[in-house]
């Protein structure tokens, strides 16, 4: 591996370092507790938990609707990096504005969080779609896993600093813990912006593949590609099965990530334990994620994911019985063992079965799967909690997603899926012809 290639891979992984601060401080650790105790102080605890779930549902619905067409437009127009930058900008600004949220302002907190989550999730469509262009098939599992490891480390370092501010606000000259939380939201925005610079500076926009019968108008061509992808994806049977499996099991994973802290706050676990346990996940998750990146060489990618889903099922069962801070720490440790590895291997398994020439539109579908999963899980969590008056039943209800997803994943023929993707790329070149250049230079 030459020095330039290493630089490109490192720059790609640094975006995970950058935006994972949003995943840790905003999605998982600080904002959920702040939403429950400050922004939602005029609500009862169970209602605040439910509204947090609904906020996530709205954000995921918006991304899911836009993802496929945006992915297709990004492929056609050679604009993956521009779309990535646009979504990152929206997320960064919305996150920074959270510093102004005060007591009882749960509506505004929800709105800003929704914009931030859209920026985070929308940007990841185009970040993920760059993976098969920066990494070779032989290194894609490892690079994907290392990206998540970078995310764990970057998000964990900033979360540790934020935790210190929240626990010792006077040491930093901050009035109280609530203001320390608000300042931590601003720190996420700055962190995200600064460490995103390498991917825009050092990772090139992939070559554009344009069929001669395609419109030169990006929007029209995007719809053309979207229609074609709907037709084409039926020819990728193994990829389609994987998408259904991913849609199911990722629903459970996503629900655990975004609801764990606010559920812990609901049952009376203190802020220090909640944020501290999430911080532990960030650092312990690093070696486990790297381990999972190498596990496919022994077990295969599919079996490695199935192993992780078994652990997640145990986590959901134990979550029902959680009462003490020690229980939350134990469950957080179990999550740290499998969270990054499951996400990294899911991304690389999908990338290996998706045609590289259509990575944007196919990753649009991939992200639709994850975003629609993000719609059902938190909604179910919120509705069950409001109907039963407790979120314990909500925790146990998500087991079905792990079991159903694992059942379908077990039937996926990974090797056949890879062959189909390679064949599609070869046929595309032979069938329609293409130009590896900016589409604005083409003529009809």
C-alpha positions as CSV (number, residue, x, y, z in Angstrom):
1,X,0.0,0.0,0.0
2,X,1.6,3.3,-1.1
3,X,1.7,6.4,1.0
4,X,-0.9,8.3,-1.1
5,X,-3.4,5.4,-0.7
6,X,-2.9,5.3,3.0
7,X,-3.5,9.1,3.1
8,X,-6.8,8.7,1.3
9,X,-8.0,5.9,3.5
10,X,-7.0,7.8,6.6
11,X,-8.9,10.9,5.3
12,X,-12.0,8.8,4.6
13,X,-11.9,7.3,8.1
14,X,-11.4,10.8,9.7
15,X,-15.0,11.7,8.7
16,X,-16.1,8.9,11.0
17,X,-14.0,10.5,13.7
18,X,-15.6,13.9,13.0
19,X,-19.3,13.1,12.9
20,X,-19.3,10.4,15.5
21,X,-19.2,13.2,18.1
22,X,-22.8,13.8,17.1
23,X,-23.6,10.1,17.5
24,X,-22.1,9.9,21.0
25,X,-22.8,13.3,22.6
26,X,-26.1,14.2,20.8
27,X,-27.8,11.0,19.9
28,X,-26.6,8.6,22.7
29,X,-25.3,10.3,25.8
30,X,-25.8,14.0,26.7
31,X,-28.8,15.3,24.7
32,X,-31.2,12.4,25.7
33,X,-30.7,13.1,29.4
34,X,-30.8,16.9,28.8
35,X,-34.0,16.4,26.8
36,X,-35.6,14.5,29.7
37,X,-34.4,16.7,32.6
38,X,-34.2,20.2,31.1
39,X,-35.9,20.6,27.7
40,X,-38.7,18.2,28.7
41,X,-38.9,19.3,32.3
42,X,-42.6,20.2,31.8
43,X,-43.4,16.7,30.7
44,X,-43.5,13.5,32.8
45,X,-40.6,11.1,32.3
46,X,-42.4,8.5,30.2
47,X,-43.8,11.1,27.9
48,X,-40.4,12.8,27.4
49,X,-39.0,9.4,26.5
50,X,-41.8,8.8,24.0
51,X,-41.4,12.3,22.4
52,X,-37.6,11.6,22.0
53,X,-38.5,8.5,20.2
54,X,-40.9,10.3,17.9
55,X,-38.3,13.0,17.1
56,X,-36.1,10.2,15.9
57,X,-38.9,8.8,13.8
58,X,-39.5,12.1,12.0
59,X,-35.8,12.6,11.2
60,X,-35.5,9.1,9.8
61,X,-38.6,9.4,7.7
62,X,-37.3,12.6,6.1
63,X,-34.0,10.9,5.2
64,X,-35.6,7.7,4.0
65,X,-37.8,9.6,1.6
66,X,-34.9,11.6,0.1
67,X,-32.1,9.0,0.2
68,X,-32.7,7.0,-3.0
69,X,-33.1,10.0,-5.4
70,X,-30.3,11.9,-3.8
71,X,-28.0,8.9,-4.1
72,X,-28.9,8.5,-7.8
73,X,-28.3,12.3,-8.5
74,X,-25.0,12.1,-6.7
75,X,-23.9,9.2,-8.9
76,X,-25.0,11.0,-12.1
77,X,-23.7,14.5,-11.3
78,X,-20.4,13.5,-9.7
79,X,-21.6,15.3,-6.5
80,X,-21.1,12.8,-3.7
81,X,-18.8,15.1,-1.9
82,X,-21.0,18.2,-2.5
83,X,-24.0,16.4,-1.1
84,X,-21.9,15.1,1.8
85,X,-20.8,18.7,2.5
86,X,-24.3,20.1,2.3
87,X,-25.8,17.6,4.7
88,X,-22.8,18.0,7.1
89,X,-23.3,21.8,7.1
90,X,-27.0,21.4,8.0
91,X,-26.1,19.0,10.8
92,X,-23.3,21.2,12.2
93,X,-25.4,24.4,12.3
94,X,-28.4,22.7,13.9
95,X,-26.2,21.0,16.5
96,X,-24.5,24.3,17.4
97,X,-27.9,26.0,17.8
98,X,-28.8,23.5,20.6
99,X,-26.7,25.7,22.9
100,X,-29.8,28.0,23.2
101,X,-32.2,25.4,24.5
102,X,-33.7,26.1,27.9
103,X,-36.1,24.6,30.4
104,X,-39.3,23.4,28.9
105,X,-38.2,24.1,25.3
106,X,-38.7,20.5,24.2
107,X,-40.4,21.5,20.9
108,X,-37.4,23.5,19.8
109,X,-35.0,20.8,21.0
110,X,-36.9,18.3,18.9
111,X,-36.8,20.5,15.8
112,X,-33.0,21.2,16.1
113,X,-32.3,17.5,16.8
114,X,-34.4,16.5,13.7
115,X,-32.3,18.9,11.5
116,X,-29.1,17.6,13.1
117,X,-30.1,14.0,12.6
118,X,-31.0,14.6,9.0
119,X,-27.6,16.2,8.4
120,X,-25.9,13.3,10.1
121,X,-27.8,10.6,8.4
122,X,-28.0,12.3,5.0
123,X,-24.2,12.9,5.0
124,X,-23.6,9.2,5.8
125,X,-25.3,8.2,2.6
126,X,-22.5,9.8,0.6
127,X,-19.8,9.0,3.0
128,X,-20.7,5.3,2.9
129,X,-21.0,5.4,-0.9
130,X,-17.3,6.4,-1.1
131,X,-16.2,3.2,0.6
132,X,-16.0,0.9,-2.5
133,X,-14.1,3.7,-4.3
134,X,-11.4,4.2,-1.7
135,X,-10.9,0.6,-0.6
136,X,-10.2,-2.5,-2.6
137,X,-12.4,-5.7,-2.3
138,X,-9.6,-7.3,-0.3
139,X,-9.4,-4.6,2.3
140,X,-13.0,-3.4,2.4
141,X,-14.0,-5.3,5.6
142,X,-10.9,-4.0,7.5
143,X,-11.2,-0.4,6.2
144,X,-14.9,-0.3,7.1
145,X,-14.2,-1.6,10.6
146,X,-11.3,0.8,11.1
147,X,-13.6,3.6,10.1
148,X,-16.0,2.7,12.9
149,X,-12.9,2.4,15.3
150,X,-11.9,5.9,14.3
151,X,-15.5,7.0,15.1
152,X,-15.4,5.3,18.5
153,X,-12.1,7.1,19.4
154,X,-13.0,10.5,18.1
155,X,-16.5,10.5,19.6
156,X,-15.1,9.0,22.8
157,X,-12.4,11.7,23.3
158,X,-14.9,14.6,22.9
159,X,-17.5,12.8,25.0
160,X,-14.8,12.4,27.8
161,X,-14.1,16.2,27.6
162,X,-17.9,16.9,27.7
163,X,-18.4,14.6,30.7
164,X,-15.6,16.4,32.6
165,X,-17.4,19.8,31.9
166,X,-20.7,18.4,33.1
167,X,-19.3,16.8,36.3
168,X,-17.0,19.7,37.1
169,X,-18.5,22.8,35.5
170,X,-16.9,25.2,38.1
171,X,-13.4,24.0,37.1
172,X,-14.1,25.2,33.5
173,X,-15.8,28.5,34.7
174,X,-19.2,27.2,33.7
175,X,-22.2,28.1,35.9
176,X,-23.8,24.6,36.2
177,X,-24.2,21.2,34.6
178,X,-27.0,22.3,32.4
179,X,-24.9,25.0,30.8
180,X,-22.0,22.5,30.5
181,X,-24.4,20.3,28.5
182,X,-25.3,23.2,26.2
183,X,-21.6,24.0,25.6
184,X,-21.0,20.4,24.8
185,X,-23.5,20.7,22.0
186,X,-21.5,23.5,20.5
187,X,-18.3,21.6,20.9
188,X,-19.8,18.8,18.8
189,X,-20.5,21.2,16.0
190,X,-17.0,22.6,16.0
191,X,-15.4,19.1,16.2
192,X,-17.6,17.8,13.3
193,X,-16.6,20.8,11.2
194,X,-12.9,20.8,11.8
195,X,-12.2,17.1,11.4
196,X,-14.4,16.8,8.2
197,X,-11.7,18.8,6.4
198,X,-9.5,15.9,5.4
199,X,-12.2,14.0,3.4
200,X,-13.0,17.0,1.3
201,X,-9.3,17.9,0.8
202,X,-7.8,14.4,0.1
203,X,-10.5,12.1,-1.2
204,X,-11.3,12.5,-4.9
205,X,-14.8,12.5,-6.3
206,X,-15.3,9.1,-7.9
207,X,-15.4,8.8,-11.7
208,X,-18.9,9.3,-13.2
209,X,-20.5,6.5,-15.1
210,X,-23.2,7.8,-17.5
211,X,-25.2,5.7,-19.9
212,X,-25.6,7.3,-23.4
213,X,-29.4,7.3,-23.1
214,X,-29.4,9.2,-19.8
215,X,-30.5,12.8,-19.5
216,X,-27.8,15.3,-18.7
217,X,-30.2,17.0,-16.2
218,X,-29.2,15.6,-12.8
219,X,-32.7,15.6,-11.3
220,X,-34.2,13.9,-14.3
221,X,-31.4,11.5,-14.6
222,X,-31.7,10.8,-10.9
223,X,-35.3,9.6,-11.4
224,X,-34.2,7.6,-14.4
225,X,-31.6,5.9,-12.3
226,X,-34.0,5.4,-9.5
227,X,-36.5,3.6,-11.7
228,X,-33.8,1.5,-13.2
229,X,-32.5,0.6,-9.7
230,X,-35.9,-0.5,-8.6
231,X,-35.9,-2.8,-11.7
232,X,-32.3,-3.9,-11.3
233,X,-32.4,-4.7,-7.7
234,X,-34.7,-7.5,-8.3
235,X,-31.9,-9.2,-10.2
236,X,-29.7,-9.0,-7.1
237,X,-31.5,-11.6,-5.1
238,X,-28.9,-12.0,-2.4
239,X,-28.5,-8.3,-2.0
240,X,-32.2,-7.8,-1.7
241,X,-32.4,-10.5,1.0
242,X,-29.6,-8.9,2.9
243,X,-31.4,-5.5,2.7
244,X,-34.5,-7.0,4.3
245,X,-32.4,-8.7,7.0
246,X,-30.5,-5.5,7.7
247,X,-33.7,-3.4,7.8
248,X,-35.0,-5.7,10.6
249,X,-31.9,-6.2,12.8
250,X,-30.7,-2.6,12.4
251,X,-34.1,-1.5,13.7
252,X,-33.2,-3.2,17.0
253,X,-29.7,-1.9,17.1
254,X,-30.7,1.7,16.3
255,X,-33.4,1.7,18.9
256,X,-31.0,0.5,21.6
257,X,-28.5,3.3,20.6
258,X,-30.9,6.2,20.7
259,X,-33.2,5.1,23.6
260,X,-30.8,3.5,26.1
261,X,-29.8,6.7,28.0
262,X,-33.3,8.3,28.1
263,X,-34.7,4.9,29.3
264,X,-32.0,4.8,32.0
265,X,-32.9,8.4,33.0
266,X,-36.6,7.3,33.2
267,X,-35.9,4.5,35.7
268,X,-33.7,6.7,37.9
269,X,-30.1,6.0,36.9
270,X,-28.0,9.1,37.4
271,X,-26.4,11.3,34.8
272,X,-22.8,10.3,35.8
273,X,-23.5,6.6,35.3
274,X,-25.4,7.1,32.1
275,X,-22.8,9.3,30.3
276,X,-19.9,7.3,31.9
277,X,-21.2,4.0,30.6
278,X,-21.6,5.4,27.1
279,X,-18.1,6.8,27.3
280,X,-16.9,3.3,28.2
281,X,-18.6,1.9,25.1
282,X,-16.6,4.3,22.9
283,X,-13.2,3.2,24.1
284,X,-13.9,-0.5,24.7
285,X,-15.6,-0.6,21.4
286,X,-12.4,0.2,19.6
287,X,-10.6,-3.1,20.0
288,X,-13.8,-5.1,19.6
289,X,-14.6,-3.3,16.3
290,X,-11.1,-4.0,15.0
291,X,-11.4,-7.6,16.1
292,X,-14.7,-7.9,14.2
293,X,-13.0,-6.4,11.1
294,X,-10.7,-9.5,11.1
295,X,-13.2,-12.1,12.3
296,X,-14.6,-12.7,8.8
297,X,-11.3,-14.3,7.8
298,X,-12.2,-17.1,10.3
299,X,-16.0,-17.2,10.4
300,X,-17.0,-15.3,7.3
301,X,-18.8,-11.9,7.3
302,X,-22.3,-13.4,7.6
303,X,-21.5,-15.6,10.5
304,X,-19.7,-12.8,12.3
305,X,-22.9,-10.6,12.1
306,X,-25.1,-13.5,13.2
307,X,-22.8,-13.9,16.3
308,X,-23.3,-10.3,17.1
309,X,-27.1,-10.5,16.7
310,X,-27.1,-13.3,19.3
311,X,-25.4,-11.0,21.8
312,X,-27.9,-8.2,21.0
313,X,-30.8,-10.5,21.8
314,X,-29.3,-11.2,25.2
315,X,-28.9,-7.5,25.8
316,X,-32.6,-6.8,25.1
317,X,-33.6,-9.6,27.5
318,X,-31.4,-8.3,30.2
319,X,-32.5,-4.7,29.6
320,X,-36.0,-5.7,30.8
321,X,-34.6,-6.5,34.2
322,X,-32.3,-3.5,34.5
323,X,-32.7,-1.6,37.9
324,X,-29.3,-0.5,39.1
325,X,-26.4,1.5,37.7
326,X,-24.3,-1.6,37.7
327,X,-26.8,-3.3,35.3
328,X,-26.6,-0.4,32.9
329,X,-22.7,-0.6,32.9
330,X,-22.9,-4.3,32.2
331,X,-25.3,-3.9,29.3
332,X,-23.1,-1.0,28.0
333,X,-20.1,-3.4,28.0
334,X,-22.0,-6.0,26.0
335,X,-23.1,-3.4,23.5
336,X,-19.4,-2.2,23.2
337,X,-18.5,-5.8,22.1
338,X,-20.8,-5.9,19.1
339,X,-22.1,-2.4,18.1
340,X,-19.3,-1.2,15.9
341,X,-18.5,-4.6,14.5
342,X,-22.1,-5.3,13.4
343,X,-22.4,-1.9,11.7
344,X,-19.0,-2.1,10.0
345,X,-19.5,-5.6,8.7
346,X,-23.0,-4.8,7.5
347,X,-21.7,-1.9,5.5
348,X,-18.8,-3.9,4.0
349,X,-21.1,-6.9,3.2
350,X,-23.5,-4.7,1.4
351,X,-20.7,-2.8,-0.4
352,X,-19.3,-6.1,-1.6
353,X,-22.6,-7.1,-3.2
354,X,-23.4,-3.7,-4.7
355,X,-22.1,-2.7,-8.2
356,X,-19.3,-0.2,-7.8
357,X,-20.6,1.9,-10.8
358,X,-23.9,2.5,-8.9
359,X,-22.6,2.8,-5.4
360,X,-24.5,6.1,-4.7
361,X,-27.9,4.9,-5.7
362,X,-27.4,1.5,-4.1
363,X,-26.2,3.0,-0.9
364,X,-29.3,5.2,-1.1
365,X,-31.3,2.1,-0.8
366,X,-29.0,0.8,2.0
367,X,-29.6,4.0,3.9
368,X,-33.4,3.9,3.2
369,X,-33.3,0.5,4.9
370,X,-31.6,1.8,7.9
371,X,-33.7,5.0,8.1
372,X,-37.0,3.2,7.8
373,X,-35.7,0.9,10.5
374,X,-35.2,4.0,12.5
375,X,-38.8,4.9,12.0
376,X,-40.4,1.7,13.3
377,X,-38.2,0.9,16.3
378,X,-38.4,4.2,18.2
379,X,-42.1,4.5,17.3
380,X,-42.8,1.1,18.7
381,X,-40.7,2.0,21.8
382,X,-42.7,5.2,22.4
383,X,-46.1,3.7,21.7
384,X,-45.6,0.7,23.9
385,X,-44.2,2.9,26.7
386,X,-47.2,5.2,26.6
387,X,-49.7,2.4,26.5
388,X,-48.1,0.4,29.3
389,X,-46.8,3.3,31.4
390,X,-43.3,1.8,31.4
391,X,-40.5,1.4,28.8
392,X,-39.5,-2.0,30.2
393,X,-41.9,-3.7,27.8
394,X,-40.6,-1.5,25.0
395,X,-37.1,-2.9,25.5
396,X,-38.3,-6.6,25.4
397,X,-40.4,-5.9,22.3
398,X,-37.4,-5.2,20.0
399,X,-36.1,-8.8,20.3
400,X,-38.3,-9.7,17.4
401,X,-36.2,-7.5,15.1
402,X,-33.0,-9.4,16.0
403,X,-34.6,-12.8,15.6
404,X,-36.3,-12.0,12.3
405,X,-33.3,-10.3,10.8
406,X,-31.0,-13.1,11.8
407,X,-33.3,-15.7,10.2
408,X,-33.3,-13.9,6.9
409,X,-29.6,-13.1,7.0
410,X,-28.8,-16.8,7.5
411,X,-30.3,-17.5,4.0
412,X,-28.2,-14.9,2.2
413,X,-25.5,-16.5,-0.2
414,X,-22.8,-13.9,0.1
415,X,-20.5,-15.4,-2.5
416,X,-23.3,-15.4,-5.1
417,X,-24.1,-11.8,-4.2
418,X,-20.5,-10.7,-4.9
419,X,-20.5,-12.5,-8.3
420,X,-23.7,-10.7,-9.3
421,X,-22.2,-7.3,-8.5
422,X,-19.0,-8.0,-10.5
423,X,-21.0,-9.3,-13.4
424,X,-23.2,-6.3,-13.4
425,X,-20.3,-3.9,-13.6
426,X,-18.8,-5.9,-16.5
427,X,-22.1,-6.0,-18.4
428,X,-22.7,-2.3,-17.8
429,X,-19.5,-1.4,-19.5
430,X,-20.1,-3.8,-22.4
431,X,-23.8,-2.9,-22.9
432,X,-24.2,0.8,-22.8
433,X,-20.7,2.4,-22.9
434,X,-19.7,5.1,-20.4
435,X,-17.6,8.1,-19.9
436,X,-15.3,8.5,-16.9
437,X,-15.5,12.3,-16.7
438,X,-17.6,15.1,-15.4
439,X,-21.1,14.9,-17.0
440,X,-21.1,18.5,-17.9
441,X,-18.5,17.7,-20.5
442,X,-20.7,15.2,-22.3
443,X,-22.9,15.8,-25.2
444,X,-26.2,14.2,-26.0
